Each structure stands twice: as structure tokens, then as C-alpha cells.
């Protein structure tokens, strides 16, 4: 069996397990299966995650498991990898410096390294120390071939051939200084936006709430700003958001809401507020937690030109019939395997990076 087939088989089994686990959670029957050590481990880690990182609610961890179960299917993995010559890979060790803003955010990079036949030297984010090793432990049990292909380390990274590092604009400068001489992908801050025309259905706007509130808006694919036509009735937007109002019951989110609202009011900024989300008119892209920036536009062609000029700061754009490669409302946190961060093909990078 080729390495490619071996990898596909192992990750399909992981996807099947995650699907079963999430079904047990959904049907509230997981307690009937605690004699299965993996069901018990995944349940325990999902419940404990919030103790290590207050933003990793059990609901969001289960959601991340669910999305990966949807992606890790035989068809998806084969269709993804068919366009690459995996078996011609020049095996190398790839250092991965992961973000930890949302659950399992670094798993796609690790998956790319493993399915291309490379080894991973992983430095986990302090915010996500448990979930990715849990998935890899499961993969190693069903396919011991991977046992020596993943090393998690807290030490200084040494003896690697390429690096993929994800961080802020500040840490990116540090990464470029230390890793610039190695083949690399270094990711900086990016934000996601939505363009509203006024022709959206209530269903579309309600779905946009998923893009805004899922993972408390902490992901680079989380919508942090909306563009609205001048004269737009903002009450239409607020009414559609109401189904997400329970988010204010999360303590860390509520604390950020209270803090940011107080800062805006003391600074005498004009804000719009519905009790769980603050809207502020602002030209920049990245809004604080519990806040959403908005900006009026005069016409769509001018807006399209402006956003094109800022594309290096944008992860994705949610809209309907506005641009190519737009994301449908409610779909930003459901990326497919070939939705590469920053539009850089990670698999192609790994395969084209040579040791020679």
C-alpha cells in the first residue's frame, strides 16, 4: 500500500470515529459508551478544554470535531489529493508553529504534512495543547506508521527542513527573522468580511450570525466587519442576529462585551448595541470580541475595487453574487480541504520543497 493510500485510510477512520462520537453527543447517549476508551477520552477532553482555555467551550470543541468528521471522508480526501503526485515527495521534517485561537485550528497543516509523507515537528499554541495530540493519538493507534512521524515539542525548534508558522503581524516578524532562510509559509493577521446588499433573505442574514459568533468571533474566518449600502435598515440585521443572543451567557464573552462597550462610551464613539453585539462604524477590519465593525458603501463596483486592493489582509468574503470565490452565508467555519489559509497551497508547498 502506498503512503498516500495509507494516510487516506487512517484519516477516513478518524473521520468515522469523530462522526460516531458527535452522533452520540447529539443523541445524548455518549454515557452508554464510556467502556470505549476513545469515546471516554474525547468526552473528557471536550469537557475539560474550557479549563485550559476559557474560549474553548464544550459546544465549540464538539463543533470542531463535527466539521472535521464532515471533511475526513474517502471521497473528500481522494478528490483533494488526486491532483498531486504525493508518492514523488522528497521526505522532510516540517516544523509547525500553530495558532490556538479556535479549537483544532492547526490540524489542517498537520494533516497536510502527514498525507504528503513528511514528518512533523510541532510546537503547539499554549491555548490548544490537548485536542490535536488527542486526534493524533487516535490516528497512531489505528495506524502505528504515524508513531514516529509526529513529534510535539516545547523546546527550541531544531533539525527541520521547512517551516509553516501561524501568528500575528508581530510574531510574523519574529518568524521571518528566525526562519527566513528555510523554505517557509509564514502567516500574519487576516480578517473576514461580509458584504450586504439589502437583498438578503432572513435565512441568509441569520446564517451570517454563525459566521460572526461561532468560536466567539476569534477565527481568521470569523466575520469581523460588514459592508452595508447607505440607507440600509440596521434593524433588519439586528433582528436576524437575535437567535444568537445566548452567547452573552458565556462569561468571557460577556466580560469583553461590557469592557468594549464601556471603552466606546467613555470615548464618546457612536455605537449601535442590541445587548450582546456592539456595532461601530470603522474603516479597519479587525473588530474586538463582542464588536462588529461596519462601513457604508456607495456602489458595489467601487467596493469591489477597494477590497481587491486590500486582499492581503482578507481571509474570506461572505456575500451572494458579489465576487468570485465568495463564501455563502453561514459557511465560513466549514472550509473544505483545499481551502488553504491565505490562499497558499500548503500541499504544493510541501511537495515542491526539495532537500537539494
Secondary structure, 3 states (H helix, E strand, C coil): CCHHHHHHHHHHHHHHHHHHHHHHHHCCCHHHHCCCHHHHHHHHHHHHHHHHCCCCCHHHHHHHHHHHHHHCCHHHHHHHHCCCCHHHCCCCEEEEECCCCCCCCCHHHHHHHHHCCCEEEEECCCCCCCHHHHHHHHHHHHCHHHCCCEEECCCCCCCCCEEEEECCHHHHHHHHHHHCCCEEEEECCCEEEEECCCCCCHHHHHHHHHHHHHHHHCCCCCEEEEEEECCCCHHHHHHHHHHHHHHHHCHHHHHHHHHHHHHHHHCCCCEEECCCCEEEECCCCCCCCCEEEEEEECCHHHHHHHHHHCHHHEEEEECCCCCCCCECCCCCCCCCCCCCHHHCCHHHHHHHCCCC
